[in-house]
Amino acid sequence: MALLTGAALGSRVSIPPSARWLLPFILLAAVAAWRYSRRRALVWLTGLGFALAAMLLSSDALTRTLASPLRAALDTRYRHFNLDTLSRGPTPEPLVSRFEIVQDAAVSDDAVVMPVAVTAVQIDGKWQGIPRELVRLTIGGAVASPRLAQWRAGRTATAPVAFRRPASYFDDGVGDFERELAIAGTTLFGSIKSGFLVELEARGSPLEEAAATIRAHVRTAISRHVGTRAPVAAAIVTAILIGDRTGLPDAVRQRLQAAGTYHIIAISGGNIALLAGLLLALLPLFLVRGRAAAGVTIVVLAGYACIVTAGPSVWRATVMAIVYLGARVLDQRSPPWQAMAVACIALVVTSPLSVADPGFLLTFGATAALVEGAPRLYAFAQLTLIHIRPSPKNGSGHRLFAAVLSWGVASVLASVAVEIVLLPVAAQSFSRVTAAGVVLNLLAVPLMAVVQMAGMVVVAAASRFAAVADVAGSVAALAANAIIDSARLVDAVPSLSPRVPAPGPVLIVIYYVGLGLSLVVPRVRGFAAILVVVAGGCMVGGVPADTGRTPAAADREARLTMLDVGQSESMLLELPGALPLLIDAAGAPFGTPGDQIGARVVAPALWRRGVRRLGALLVTHGDPDHIGGAVSVVHDFRPLQLWTGIPVPSHEASQVLRSDAVRIGTVPLELRRGMDWTWGRARVRVLHPPAPDWERPQVRNDDSVVLEVLFGDVALLLTGDISAAVEAEILPQLSPATTRILKVAHHGSRTSSSSRLLDGWRPQIALISCGRGNRFGHPTTEVLERLRAAGTRVYRTDLDGQTTLETDGRHLRVRTYMEGRQE
């Protein structure tokens, strides 16, 4: 516990190197306490020493990770690359790089993705070596997929790579994704235009090549004997066997995560335990028992970990199993939790930043819950709730029933124990808590075992016994489809898996202090249980965040917040007397999936502002950078109304959004020019679009909904992505308010924000939502010059981050994220 606490603190803050001089003094004090038999002091001093050592290790690792050598090398070439994230500049040209392939290349979202470790870059014609740094490469071109078989883990290749930094979003309540990725090992993203540009230089070691060959055989066998009849089931089988989840559709992935059963396809403790159990059960048939069986199992588990592609989660589970079985080989009969502790120490010492990985917490938290929590819950149930021990006098039928009941109760209580222990981890890391997993795991875990065993038969029989492989493939497909179908429970009952705001550190500490006290101090168990229930209830219910306004101000002031969502758009309007209005829900441009921005950026930002439900969601038009995160927002905040413009029947995203909104009780409303109503203490006017006189075959920027919101003497103009032509149409309708705020159309494109609009309405403040270093050059120089000529003060999300305007209808205050960051 001391090591974990120290490593966790060191991964959050930088510790000065001078702190290491405290270690000798702590050691001397511990020796003195031992010499004079001060046992309690010895325990505390030893714990303090371990915590400080782990803190220093973790802090040093954090400093090395964030000081990216590759980024520094790129800065010597591009000058702007390694500066603060605010820096703008052209997209860097590709740089010839040498890299070692870390995982086999795979197709994901119609592109080839390949994690690599860059070892050198060519600058000014000379190779410059750098320490291994993990980069996620995306390879374009039609020839990428046919060359997948050549791009195997362990091989070395060169190619011209265009590097880019991970996106950062500067909003209150939103985490630093760039920092999180760096701690997890990925410092940069890269792209290669064509597979023809990738040149293999060297093959991997014999072990790496053999492992890659086995993985290729597994993929081929599963594709042939499972994928031909059930492609999604084949993706499940492949994930369970070798950890390759790239073929899994996003919809299925999200459903399994919401159901709490995603862990069964992420190779970890369950898969390792099942494989170890099978080996220990089968080896005695070949006269291999006791220590020899444990030794053979260790070798097989280590080999299996080298083959699969699931990464750290596999090695965590494998290390635990090896430590436990290694103790058995040495005839050391230690309890399982001691093996778990030794494995945990080994991982923390060798990789201190692993404590910041949610997978680390899930692995050891779930194991601790099963080892310590589940038996206690089962014993409590035996004593207080049910008596399921069969009597020798009862018949065989009664004994069988008792055995089945005992298994069912033990399984449910094991799931309950895991959910209790991991509740804060799930809420903090994934903004979700689920009760569905308690029940669904009773079905999913046995089905996972069936899939794993049937899949192994397919792989073993594929070469020579095709008929056997077909039968096993059918069994695997049935079991995999059953796993997918069981997760549909959360679609039918969404309340079983609600999304929640990430809890604060104080709440998490209170929860785990209460949980720890309930286990080790029986005298205060009742009080500790109250702490756990209250803290857990606050997490599930979502404790209101600090909104930055007093209740009195919220009753009389309006607040507009333009969120920093990169090269997309989302604004929150809070008015006295009404539930909040969200204008657009962000998303990813270029047609790429954008729902993650809604879930990972928009939702946390709204939660931080105290928003739990929306009065309405306005989608100005159906472009991905405006509608991409809307489905996620609808499910998380259940708006009373959904406001849209001109319908486009063939636009899939709009139709899915509408159907999902209707299903949860949201009322759809199509806005048309001339509509006028009161929203809270403000007046809302629809200036565009007019009623359509022809059916739209596709989404158009000029069909964007344009609203004017009047609050006292302040007017807010929301323009979507309209062009100068539509601006000219709405200009005569605009109100001559004292204070005028313009949301600049189309991220500052030169086709909008015309001189005619600016000179005719003269806004004092302009808000521009645009991504840092975006490839479109938004906002353009022409637009900025026109705004400057009009005397308009400009706020941009790429420079200012989240921007908040507060007004009582007469006076206006503006706050930006960067101003608070500087303070």
ZAMARGU-4260 file (C-alpha; in steps of 0.2 Angstrom, whole numbers, plus 5000, padded with zeros to 4 digits):
<rodrens>
0) 5000/5000/5000 | 5014/5012/5004 | 5022/5008/4987 | 5006/5011/4978 | 5002/5027/4987
5) 5019/5034/4984 | 5019/5029/4965 | 5002/5037/4963 | 5007/5053/4971 | 5023/5054/4960
10) 5013/5051/4944 | 5003/5066/4948 | 5016/5079/4954 | 5034/5082/4951 | 5045/5078/4966
15) 5061/5088/4967 | 5077/5077/4966 | 5083/5084/4983 | 5069/5074/4992 | 5079/5058/4989
20) 5091/5064/5003 | 5077/5060/5015 | 5079/5042/5012 | 5095/5039/5022 | 5087/5048/5037
25) 5072/5038/5036 | 5083/5022/5035 | 5093/5027/5050 | 5077/5031/5060 | 5070/5014/5055
30) 5086/5005/5061 | 5085/5014/5078 | 5067/5010/5080 | 5071/4991/5076 | 5086/4992/5088
35) 5076/4999/5103 | 5060/4988/5099 | 5049/5002/5094 | 5038/4991/5083 | 5025/5004/5078
40) 5037/5017/5074 | 5047/5004/5063 | 5031/5000/5054 | 5027/5018/5050 | 5045/5023/5046
45) 5047/5008/5034 | 5030/5012/5025 | 5036/5030/5024 | 5052/5025/5016 | 5044/5014/5003
50) 5031/5027/4999 | 5045/5040/4996 | 5055/5029/4986 | 5041/5024/4975 | 5036/5043/4974
55) 5053/5047/4968 | 5054/5033/4955 | 5037/5038/4948 | 5041/5056/4947 | 5057/5053/4938
60) 5048/5042/4926 | 5035/5055/4923 | 5048/5068/4920 | 5057/5057/4907 | 5040/5053/4899
65) 5034/5071/4897 | 5051/5076/4890 | 5049/5068/4874 | 5066/5065/4865 | 5057/5063/4848
70) 5047/5079/4850 | 5064/5088/4854 | 5072/5080/4839 | 5057/5086/4828 | 5058/5104/4836
75) 5076/5105/4829 | 5068/5103/4812 | 5052/5112/4813 | 5056/5125/4827 | 5037/5126/4832
80) 5034/5108/4836 | 5039/5106/4854 | 5033/5123/4860 | 5017/5126/4870 | 5002/5118/4863
85) 4995/5135/4859 | 5009/5136/4845 | 5002/5137/4827 | 5011/5133/4811 | 5009/5123/4795
90) 5007/5104/4796 | 5025/5097/4796 | 5031/5088/4781 | 5034/5070/4782 | 5051/5065/4790
95) 5060/5049/4786 | 5060/5038/4801 | 5066/5021/4807 | 5054/5011/4818 | 5052/4994/4826
100) 5034/4987/4824 | 5027/4985/4842 | 5010/4976/4837 | 5005/4968/4820 | 4997/4980/4809
105) 4978/4979/4808 | 4963/4987/4799 | 4953/4999/4810 | 4940/5011/4804 | 4945/5008/4786
110) 4963/5013/4789 | 4978/5003/4793 | 4984/5006/4811 | 5001/5001/4817 | 5009/5005/4834
115) 5028/5007/4832 | 5043/5012/4842 | 5053/5026/4833 | 5072/5023/4835 | 5079/5036/4823
120) 5074/5051/4812 | 5083/5058/4797 | 5086/5077/4799 | 5095/5086/4785 | 5100/5070/4777
125) 5108/5063/4793 | 5101/5049/4805 | 5098/5055/4822 | 5095/5041/4835 | 5083/5043/4849
130) 5077/5032/4863 | 5062/5021/4859 | 5046/5031/4858 | 5029/5024/4855 | 5020/5031/4840
135) 5003/5026/4833 | 5005/5026/4814 | 4990/5027/4802 | 4994/5021/4784 | 4983/5026/4769
140) 4982/5020/4752 | 4973/5005/4744 | 4989/4995/4745 | 4990/4996/4764 | 4978/4981/4768
145) 4986/4968/4756 | 5003/4971/4764 | 4997/4968/4782 | 5005/4951/4783 | 5022/4959/4781
150) 5020/4972/4795 | 5023/4960/4810 | 5028/4964/4827 | 5047/4964/4830 | 5051/4969/4812
155) 5061/4985/4808 | 5055/4997/4794 | 5058/5015/4787 | 5045/5027/4780 | 5042/5045/4778
160) 5031/5050/4793 | 5021/5065/4796 | 5020/5067/4815 | 5007/5076/4825 | 5003/5079/4843
165) 4988/5072/4851 | 4973/5084/4853 | 4972/5094/4868 | 4955/5102/4874 | 4957/5117/4886
170) 4940/5116/4896 | 4936/5115/4914 | 4933/5097/4919 | 4941/5089/4904 | 4957/5079/4907
175) 4974/5082/4898 | 4973/5069/4884 | 4990/5072/4878 | 4998/5069/4895 | 4987/5054/4898
180) 4993/5046/4882 | 5011/5050/4886 | 5010/5041/4903 | 5002/5026/4894 | 5017/5026/4882
185) 5010/5035/4866 | 5018/5052/4864 | 5014/5056/4846 | 5003/5051/4831 | 5010/5048/4814
190) 5003/5045/4796 | 5011/5038/4781 | 5002/5042/4764 | 5004/5025/4756 | 5010/5007/4760
195) 5022/5008/4746 | 5032/5020/4756 | 5035/5007/4770 | 5052/4998/4767 | 5056/4983/4778
200) 5074/4983/4785 | 5075/4968/4796 | 5065/4954/4803 | 5061/4951/4821 | 5070/4938/4832
205) 5065/4920/4830 | 5054/4921/4844 | 5045/4936/4838 | 5043/4929/4820 | 5036/4913/4827
210) 5024/4922/4838 | 5018/4933/4823 | 5016/4917/4813 | 5005/4909/4826 | 4994/4925/4827
215) 4993/4925/4808 | 4987/4907/4809 | 4974/4911/4822 | 4967/4925/4812 | 4966/4915/4796
220) 4958/4900/4805 | 4945/4910/4814 | 4941/4920/4798 | 4938/4904/4788 | 4929/4894/4801
225) 4919/4908/4810 | 4920/4924/4800 | 4911/4917/4785 | 4895/4914/4795 | 4897/4928/4808
230) 4910/4941/4806 | 4906/4950/4822 | 4907/4934/4832 | 4924/4931/4823 | 4930/4947/4830
235) 4925/4942/4847 | 4934/4925/4846 | 4950/4933/4839 | 4950/4946/4854 | 4947/4932/4867
240) 4961/4921/4859 | 4975/4934/4855 | 4969/4950/4861 | 4967/4958/4844 | 4951/4969/4845
245) 4953/4979/4829 | 4939/4970/4820 | 4926/4974/4833 | 4913/4987/4828 | 4912/5002/4839
250) 4894/4999/4843 | 4897/4982/4850 | 4912/4988/4859 | 4902/5002/4867 | 4888/4990/4872
255) 4900/4978/4880 | 4908/4992/4890 | 4891/4999/4896 | 4886/4981/4901 | 4901/4979/4911
260) 4907/4963/4901 | 4920/4971/4890 | 4933/4964/4901 | 4930/4946/4895 | 4937/4951/4877
265) 4952/4961/4884 | 4964/4947/4888 | 4968/4948/4907 | 4966/4938/4923 | 4951/4928/4917
270) 4959/4921/4901 | 4975/4918/4910 | 4966/4909/4925 | 4956/4899/4913 | 4971/4893/4903
275) 4981/4889/4919 | 4966/4880/4926 | 4965/4869/4910 | 4983/4865/4910 | 4983/4860/4928
280) 4968/4849/4925 | 4975/4841/4910 | 4993/4839/4914 | 4990/4825/4927 | 4983/4814/4913
285) 5000/4814/4906 | 5008/4810/4923 | 5014/4828/4926 | 5008/4833/4943 | 5013/4844/4958
290) 5028/4856/4956 | 5032/4849/4938 | 5014/4854/4933 | 5016/4871/4940 | 5033/4873/4931
295) 5026/4868/4914 | 5011/4880/4917 | 5023/4894/4920 | 5032/4891/4904 | 5016/4890/4894
300) 5008/4905/4901 | 5024/4915/4898 | 5024/4909/4880 | 5006/4913/4878 | 5009/4931/4884
305) 5023/4933/4871 | 5010/4928/4857 | 4995/4938/4861 | 4994/4957/4857 | 4984/4963/4872
310) 5000/4971/4880 | 5001/4976/4899 | 4985/4968/4905 | 4991/4951/4899 | 5008/4953/4908
315) 5000/4959/4924 | 4989/4944/4925 | 5004/4933/4919 | 5016/4940/4932 | 5003/4936/4946
320) 5001/4919/4940 | 5019/4916/4938 | 5023/4922/4955 | 5009/4911/4963 | 5014/4896/4953
325) 5033/4899/4956 | 5029/4899/4975 | 5021/4882/4972 | 5037/4876/4963 | 5047/4881/4978
330) 5035/4873/4990 | 5030/4890/4997 | 5012/4889/5003 | 5008/4907/5003 | 4990/4914/5002
335) 4985/4921/4985 | 4985/4939/4991 | 5004/4938/4995 | 5007/4932/4977 | 4997/4947/4971
340) 5006/4959/4982 | 5023/4953/4976 | 5018/4954/4958 | 5011/4972/4961 | 5027/4977/4969
345) 5037/4970/4954 | 5027/4980/4942 | 5027/4996/4952 | 5046/4995/4953 | 5049/4991/4935
350) 5035/5003/4928 | 5031/5016/4941 | 5018/5025/4930 | 5008/5009/4928 | 4998/5015/4943
355) 4991/5028/4932 | 4984/5015/4920 | 4966/5011/4924 | 4970/4993/4918 | 4982/4991/4932
360) 4969/4997/4945 | 4956/4986/4937 | 4967/4970/4937 | 4973/4971/4955 | 4957/4979/4962
365) 4946/4965/4954 | 4959/4952/4961 | 4959/4959/4978 | 4940/4959/4978 | 4939/4941/4973
370) 4952/4936/4986 | 4947/4946/5001 | 4929/4953/4997 | 4920/4939/4990 | 4923/4926/5004
375) 4918/4939/5017 | 4902/4942/5008 | 4898/4924/5005 | 4901/4920/5024 | 4890/4935/5028
380) 4876/4928/5017 | 4878/4910/5024 | 4876/4917/5042 | 4862/4930/5039 | 4852/4927/5023
385) 4852/4909/5017 | 4858/4892/5023 | 4864/4882/5008 | 4875/4869/5015 | 4867/4852/5011
390) 4864/4839/5025 | 4871/4822/5022 | 4853/4815/5026 | 4846/4824/5011 | 4844/4816/4994
395) 4855/4818/4979 | 4843/4830/4971 | 4843/4841/4986 | 4862/4841/4986 | 4863/4845/4968
400) 4851/4860/4970 | 4861/4866/4985 | 4877/4865/4975 | 4870/4875/4961 | 4862/4887/4973
405) 4879/4889/4981 | 4888/4892/4965 | 4875/4905/4960 | 4876/4914/4976 | 4895/4914/4976
410) 4896/4920/4958 | 4884/4934/4961 | 4893/4939/4977 | 4910/4939/4968 | 4903/4951/4955
415) 4896/4962/4969 | 4912/4962/4978 | 4921/4967/4962 | 4909/4981/4958 | 4910/4988/4975
420) 4929/4989/4975 | 4930/4996/4957 | 4916/5008/4958 | 4927/5024/4960 | 4939/5017/4947
425) 4925/5015/4934 | 4917/5032/4938 | 4934/5041/4938 | 4942/5032/4922 | 4926/5029/4912
430) 4913/5041/4919 | 4901/5026/4921 | 4895/5014/4934 | 4886/4998/4930 | 4875/4986/4939
435) 4871/4976/4924 | 4888/4967/4925 | 4883/4959/4942 | 4870/4948/4933 | 4877/4948/4915
440) 4894/4941/4921 | 4885/4925/4927 | 4882/4922/4908 | 4896/4931/4900 | 4911/4923/4910
445) 4905/4905/4906 | 4902/4910/4888 | 4919/4917/4887 | 4926/4900/4893 | 4916/4891/4879
450) 4923/4904/4866 | 4941/4902/4872 | 4940/4883/4872 | 4931/4881/4855 | 4942/4894/4847
455) 4957/4884/4853 | 4950/4869/4844 | 4947/4879/4828 | 4965/4884/4828 | 4972/4867/4832
460) 4961/4858/4819 | 4960/4871/4805 | 4975/4864/4795 | 4970/4845/4795 | 4953/4843/4802
465) 4942/4855/4793 | 4926/4847/4798 | 4930/4847/4817 | 4936/4866/4815 | 4919/4870/4807
470) 4909/4862/4821 | 4920/4871/4834 | 4918/4887/4825 | 4899/4885/4825 | 4900/4883/4844
475) 4912/4898/4846 | 4900/4909/4835 | 4885/4904/4845 | 4894/4908/4862 | 4901/4924/4855
480) 4884/4930/4848 | 4876/4926/4865 | 4889/4937/4874 | 4884/4951/4862 | 4865/4948/4864
485) 4866/4948/4883 | 4874/4965/4883 | 4858/4972/4875 | 4850/4972/4892 | 4858/4990/4894
490) 4849/4995/4879 | 4832/4990/4886 | 4836/4996/4903 | 4849/5011/4902 | 4847/5015/4921
495) 4858/4999/4924 | 4873/5008/4917 | 4872/5026/4919 | 4886/5039/4914 | 4891/5049/4929
500) 4904/5064/4932 | 4921/5059/4937 | 4921/5060/4956 | 4934/5071/4965 | 4949/5064/4975
505) 4941/5068/4992 | 4926/5058/4988 | 4937/5043/4982 | 4948/5044/4998 | 4932/5044/5009
510) 4925/5029/5000 | 4941/5018/5001 | 4944/5023/5019 | 4927/5017/5023 | 4930/5001/5014
515) 4947/4998/5022 | 4940/5001/5039 | 4925/4990/5036 | 4938/4976/5033 | 4951/4978/5046
520) 4942/4987/5061 | 4927/4977/5066 | 4922/4989/5079 | 4918/5004/5067 | 4911/4993/5053
525) 4894/5001/5054 | 4902/5019/5053 | 4913/5013/5039 | 4898/5006/5029 | 4889/5023/5031
530) 4905/5031/5023 | 4905/5019/5009 | 4886/5020/5005 | 4886/5040/5006 | 4902/5042/4996
535) 4896/5028/4983 | 4879/5037/4982 | 4887/5053/4978 | 4897/5045/4964 | 4882/5037/4957
540) 4871/5052/4959 | 4884/5064/4953 | 4888/5077/4966 | 4886/5095/4959 | 4902/5103/4953
545) 4908/5120/4957 | 4900/5130/4943 | 4909/5146/4946 | 4893/5156/4950 | 4884/5159/4966
550) 4866/5153/4967 | 4861/5172/4967 | 4870/5175/4951 | 4863/5160/4943 | 4846/5167/4946
555) 4849/5184/4938 | 4863/5181/4925 | 4864/5173/4909 | 4880/5163/4905 | 4886/5158/4888
560) 4901/5145/4886 | 4910/5141/4870 | 4919/5125/4873 | 4936/5121/4866 | 4931/5106/4855
565) 4945/5107/4842 | 4940/5109/4824 | 4921/5107/4829 | 4908/5117/4838 | 4898/5117/4854
570) 4891/5131/4865 | 4881/5130/4881 | 4869/5144/4885 | 4862/5145/4903 | 4848/5157/4906
575) 4838/5161/4922 | 4822/5152/4923 | 4826/5138/4911 | 4836/5122/4909 | 4852/5124/4899
580) 4852/5125/4880 | 4867/5116/4871 | 4870/5123/4853 | 4879/5109/4843 | 4888/5094/4851
585) 4905/5094/4843 | 4912/5079/4834 | 4927/5075/4822 | 4928/5083/4805 | 4932/5074/4789
590) 4918/5061/4792 | 4928/5052/4806 | 4919/5045/4821 | 4916/5060/4833 | 4905/5052/4847
595) 4921/5051/4858 | 4922/5070/4858 | 4904/5071/4864 | 4907/5058/4878 | 4925/5063/4883
600) 4925/5082/4881 | 4907/5089/4880 | 4900/5079/4894 | 4914/5081/4907 | 4913/5100/4903
605) 4895/5101/4906 | 4896/5091/4922 | 4909/5103/4928 | 4897/5117/4926 | 4884/5108/4936
610) 4873/5103/4921 | 4864/5087/4924 | 4850/5089/4911 | 4847/5100/4896 | 4831/5109/4892
615) 4836/5108/4873 | 4849/5102/4861 | 4850/5113/4845 | 4859/5104/4830 | 4862/5118/4818
620) 4865/5106/4804 | 4871/5089/4801 | 4890/5091/4797 | 4900/5079/4808 | 4909/5093/4817
625) 4892/5099/4824 | 4882/5083/4826 | 4895/5070/4829 | 4894/5070/4848 | 4875/5073/4849
630) 4870/5055/4852 | 4881/5053/4867 | 4875/5070/4873 | 4856/5065/4871 | 4859/5049/4881
635) 4869/5058/4895 | 4859/5073/4897 | 4841/5068/4891 | 4836/5085/4884 | 4818/5089/4884
640) 4818/5095/4866 | 4829/5092/4851 | 4829/5107/4839 | 4834/5104/4821 | 4833/5113/4804
645) 4829/5107/4787 | 4828/5088/4787 | 4839/5077/4776 | 4831/5060/4774 | 4846/5051/4767
650) 4858/5058/4781 | 4861/5043/4793 | 4868/5053/4808 | 4853/5064/4808 | 4840/5050/4807
655) 4850/5040/4821 | 4850/5055/4832 | 4831/5058/4830 | 4826/5040/4833 | 4837/5039/4849
660) 4830/5055/4855 | 4812/5050/4853 | 4816/5033/4861 | 4821/5042/4877 | 4807/5054/4877
665) 4815/5069/4869 | 4802/5080/4859 | 4809/5084/4841 | 4806/5101/4834 | 4810/5108/4817
670) 4814/5127/4818 | 4809/5139/4804 | 4812/5157/4800 | 4799/5168/4810 | 4797/5157/4825
675) 4799/5167/4841 | 4797/5162/4859 | 4803/5165/4877 | 4816/5153/4885 | 4818/5157/4903
680) 4820/5176/4904 | 4827/5177/4886 | 4818/5179/4869 | 4823/5167/4856 | 4821/5171/4837
685) 4824/5160/4822 | 4831/5170/4808 | 4835/5155/4796 | 4831/5143/4788 | 4815/5146/4779
690) 4803/5132/4775 | 4811/5121/4762 | 4803/5120/4745 | 4813/5105/4739 | 4820/5089/4747
695) 4838/5090/4752 | 4849/5075/4746 | 4863/5081/4757 | 4868/5092/4772 | 4872/5110/4767
700) 4880/5124/4777 | 4868/5137/4771 | 4854/5127/4779 | 4861/5130/4796 | 4849/5136/4810
705) 4852/5154/4814 | 4846/5160/4831 | 4846/5177/4839 | 4845/5177/4858 | 4840/5193/4867
710) 4843/5195/4886 | 4840/5212/4892 | 4851/5224/4882 | 4862/5210/4876 | 4860/5201/4859
715) 4868/5184/4854 | 4869/5179/4836 | 4872/5160/4833 | 4876/5157/4815 | 4881/5139/4812
720) 4891/5138/4796 | 4881/5150/4785 | 4890/5159/4771 | 4890/5178/4767 | 4874/5176/4756
725) 4864/5170/4771 | 4872/5183/4782 | 4865/5196/4769 | 4847/5189/4771 | 4847/5189/4790
730) 4855/5206/4792 | 4838/5216/4791 | 4831/5205/4804 | 4844/5208/4817 | 4840/5218/4833
735) 4850/5234/4837 | 4854/5229/4855 | 4867/5239/4865 | 4879/5224/4867 | 4880/5212/4852
740) 4889/5196/4852 | 4893/5186/4836 | 4897/5168/4835 | 4908/5168/4820 | 4901/5156/4806
745) 4911/5141/4799 | 4925/5143/4811 | 4932/5159/4803 | 4931/5153/4785 | 4934/5167/4772
750) 4917/5163/4765 | 4908/5170/4780 | 4909/5185/4792 | 4907/5197/4778 | 4910/5215/4779
755) 4892/5218/4775 | 4887/5209/4791 | 4900/5216/4802 | 4898/5234/4796 | 4879/5233/4797
760) 4878/5225/4815 | 4894/5230/4822 | 4897/5216/4835 | 4908/5221/4850 | 4913/5203/4854
765) 4916/5188/4842 | 4918/5170/4847 | 4927/5158/4835 | 4928/5139/4838 | 4943/5132/4829
770) 4957/5118/4831 | 4975/5122/4835 | 4985/5121/4819 | 4970/5115/4809 | 4973/5111/4791
775) 4960/5124/4784 | 4970/5139/4792 | 4954/5144/4802 | 4951/5158/4806 | 4958/5165/4790
780) 4968/5181/4789 | 4954/5190/4779 | 4941/5187/4793 | 4952/5193/4807 | 4956/5208/4797
785) 4938/5212/4794 | 4934/5209/4813 | 4948/5221/4818 | 4942/5234/4806 | 4925/5233/4814
790) 4932/5236/4831 | 4927/5218/4837 | 4936/5210/4851 | 4940/5192/4846 | 4940/5176/4857
795) 4947/5160/4849 | 4946/5143/4857 | 4963/5138/4849 | 4971/5153/4858 | 4960/5156/4873
800) 4952/5138/4876 | 4935/5138/4884 | 4928/5155/4884 | 4914/5161/4896 | 4903/5176/4895
805) 4892/5181/4909 | 4879/5195/4909 | 4865/5203/4919 | 4857/5210/4903 | 4867/5226/4904
810) 4885/5222/4909 | 4896/5209/4902 | 4911/5199/4909 | 4922/5187/4899 | 4933/5174/4906
815) 4944/5162/4897 | 4953/5145/4902 | 4970/5152/4898 | 4968/5167/4909 | 4964/5155/4924
820) 4978/5143/4918 | 4990/5158/4919 | 4984/5163/4937
</rodrens>
